Amino acid sequence: MLEKRKIFTKILQSAAFMGIIILLGIFVKEYSTTIGLFNNIEVQIKGNQFVKDAQIQDQLYPHLTQSLLSLRLNEIQEDVINIDFIETVQVSRVLPHTLLIQVVERNPMLLLNINDVTFFMDVKGVILPANRSSISFFPVPIITISEGSEQDDGKTHEIAEFFQFILNDYPLFYDNLSEVIISADKWTFFNDSKTRIFATPENLFTQFKILKNFEKTVYPNRRLDDYSYIDLRVDEQVVVKEKYRKG
């Protein structure tokens, strides 16, 4: 009996303590609201490089009529993440006055030109708008799909899948790539030194694994830049033509 009374007493003490904490919290919130302690919100934006602060602030203004404690952070997050080139957003309060917006931007890996329509594609295959400002900011390889070749969602998926493979397995090739022209039966790659690499769309992954091994084999005596063209379209072979060298 005595033991049960002790347990009951502890429960009452705990409940009373929690009640006091809750009442104190309510009192502090009401008092701070009354004196404006959490008003005059200062916004700090971090992580953005391409997206302007002003674009993010435009999404924030409708929310900043409230106090810092009253802000619905999930709604702010949803509004900011709708901005092009923003992949994720973390929104947090830093008492007493600061709203912290931490963003992670999308990184385009390609600039595609299809039927005179130009757009970016990021590493996850997400399509992003391209204009003069973004094109000058992101120096990525240009992909052009020639007239007459198949142009649908499957083609953009194929392009995304191939370049995800290149970035993971053969990043050196991507780093020196400037342009790709895609036709119905051939992909032509141009590196920064104007070397052309010919491949067929059916066996791209296999052909570029062969090219990677070929580059390892000829290095350091030769580099891909030393060739006028490299043809990967013959099964299990690499056909090359060296650039003309004076002397």
TORDRENMAR-637617 format. One line per 4 residues: number of its first residue (from 0); for each residue x, y, z of C-alpha. Coordinates in steps of 0.25 Angstrom, whole numbers, plus 5000, padded with zeros to 4 digits. Example, Ala and Ser with C-alpha at 12.3 -4.5 7.8 and 13.67 -1.06 7.14 Angstrom:
<pts>
0> 5049,4982,5031  5055,4996,5029;
</pts>
This chain:
<pts>
0> 5000,5000,5000  5011,5009,5004  5019,5006,4991  5006,5010,4983;
4> 5005,5023,4990  5019,5026,4987  5017,5023,4972  5004,5031,4972;
8> 5011,5043,4979  5023,5043,4968  5013,5043,4957  5006,5055,4963;
12> 5019,5062,4965  5023,5059,4950  5009,5064,4945  5010,5076,4953;
16> 5024,5079,4948  5020,5077,4934  5008,5086,4936  5017,5097,4942;
20> 5027,5096,4930  5015,5097,4920  5009,5109,4927  5022,5116,4927;
24> 5024,5113,4912  5011,5119,4909  5014,5131,4918  5027,5133,4912;
28> 5021,5132,4898  5010,5142,4901  5019,5152,4908  5029,5151,4897;
32> 5018,5154,4886  5013,5165,4894  5026,5172,4895  5030,5168,4881;
36> 5042,5160,4885  5042,5151,4872  5037,5162,4862  5047,5169,4853;
40> 5051,5156,4846  5065,5156,4840  5066,5146,4828  5079,5139,4826;
44> 5081,5132,4813  5092,5122,4811  5097,5112,4800  5092,5119,4788;
48> 5101,5122,4777  5093,5124,4764  5079,5127,4770  5079,5141,4775;
52> 5075,5145,4789  5064,5154,4783  5057,5142,4777  5057,5134,4790;
56> 5052,5147,4798  5041,5149,4788  5036,5135,4793  5038,5139,4808;
60> 5031,5152,4808  5016,5147,4810  5021,5139,4822  5028,5150,4829;
64> 5016,5158,4834  5016,5148,4846  5026,5147,4858  5037,5137,4857;
68> 5031,5127,4866  5018,5127,4858  5024,5124,4845  5020,5111,4838;
72> 5034,5106,4834  5028,5095,4825  5020,5105,4817  5033,5114,4815;
76> 5041,5101,4811  5030,5098,4800  5030,5112,4794  5045,5113,4793;
80> 5047,5099,4787  5038,5103,4776  5049,5112,4771  5056,5107,4758;
84> 5070,5101,4761  5067,5099,4776  5068,5084,4780  5066,5084,4795;
88> 5063,5095,4806  5065,5095,4821  5058,5105,4828  5060,5108,4843;
92> 5059,5118,4854  5070,5125,4861  5065,5132,4873  5062,5143,4875;
96> 5061,5149,4862  5067,5141,4851  5061,5132,4840  5071,5123,4834;
100> 5069,5118,4819  5080,5108,4815  5078,5103,4801  5085,5093,4792;
104> 5084,5096,4777  5083,5087,4765  5096,5086,4757  5093,5084,4742;
108> 5102,5074,4735  5097,5077,4720  5091,5087,4712  5081,5081,4702;
112> 5077,5087,4688  5065,5080,4683  5057,5086,4671  5063,5100,4674;
116> 5058,5098,4689  5069,5099,4699  5069,5094,4713  5078,5089,4724;
120> 5078,5075,4730  5084,5072,4744  5090,5059,4749  5077,5053,4752;
124> 5071,5056,4739  5062,5068,4744  5060,5078,4733  5063,5092,4736;
128> 5061,5105,4728  5072,5112,4721  5074,5126,4718  5086,5136,4715;
132> 5089,5137,4730  5089,5122,4733  5096,5118,4721  5108,5127,4724;
136> 5108,5123,4738  5108,5108,4736  5119,5103,4726  5114,5090,4722;
140> 5115,5081,4709  5105,5084,4699  5096,5073,4693  5089,5075,4680;
144> 5079,5065,4674  5079,5065,4659  5067,5066,4651  5061,5053,4647;
148> 5066,5046,4660  5056,5040,4670  5052,5052,4679  5043,5048,4691;
152> 5044,5046,4706  5051,5033,4704  5063,5040,4697  5065,5050,4709;
156> 5064,5038,4718  5075,5031,4710  5084,5043,4710  5082,5045,4725;
160> 5085,5030,4728  5098,5030,4719  5104,5043,4725  5101,5038,4739;
164> 5109,5026,4735  5120,5035,4730  5121,5044,4742  5122,5032,4751;
168> 5131,5023,4743  5139,5032,4733  5139,5046,4739  5152,5050,4732;
172> 5144,5049,4718  5133,5058,4723  5143,5068,4728  5149,5070,4714;
176> 5135,5069,4706  5130,5081,4699  5119,5076,4690  5111,5064,4685;
180> 5103,5063,4673  5092,5052,4673  5087,5046,4660  5078,5034,4657;
184> 5090,5024,4656  5102,5031,4662  5106,5040,4674  5118,5049,4671;
188> 5126,5054,4683  5135,5066,4682  5145,5069,4693  5152,5082,4696;
192> 5163,5079,4686  5153,5076,4675  5156,5061,4675  5143,5054,4669;
196> 5139,5041,4676  5129,5033,4668  5119,5023,4675  5106,5016,4672;
200> 5094,5018,4681  5092,5003,4683  5105,5000,4691  5109,5013,4697;
204> 5113,5007,4711  5122,4996,4705  5128,5005,4695  5132,5016,4706;
208> 5138,5005,4715  5146,5001,4703  5150,5015,4701  5154,5017,4715;
212> 5163,5005,4715  5169,5010,4702  5173,5023,4708  5180,5016,4719;
216> 5187,5007,4710  5193,5019,4701  5196,5028,4713  5206,5035,4715;
220> 5211,5033,4700  5198,5038,4694  5185,5045,4699  5172,5046,4693;
224> 5175,5060,4689  5186,5054,4679  5176,5048,4670  5167,5055,4659;
228> 5156,5044,4662  5154,5032,4670  5143,5022,4664  5137,5012,4674;
232> 5127,5007,4664  5134,4994,4661  5132,4983,4671  5143,4982,4681;
236> 5152,4991,4673  5157,5005,4674  5160,5012,4660  5168,5024,4661;
240> 5174,5035,4652  5185,5044,4658  5185,5058,4656  5195,5064,4646;
244> 5208,5069,4653  5218,5078,4647  5232,5074,4647;
</pts>
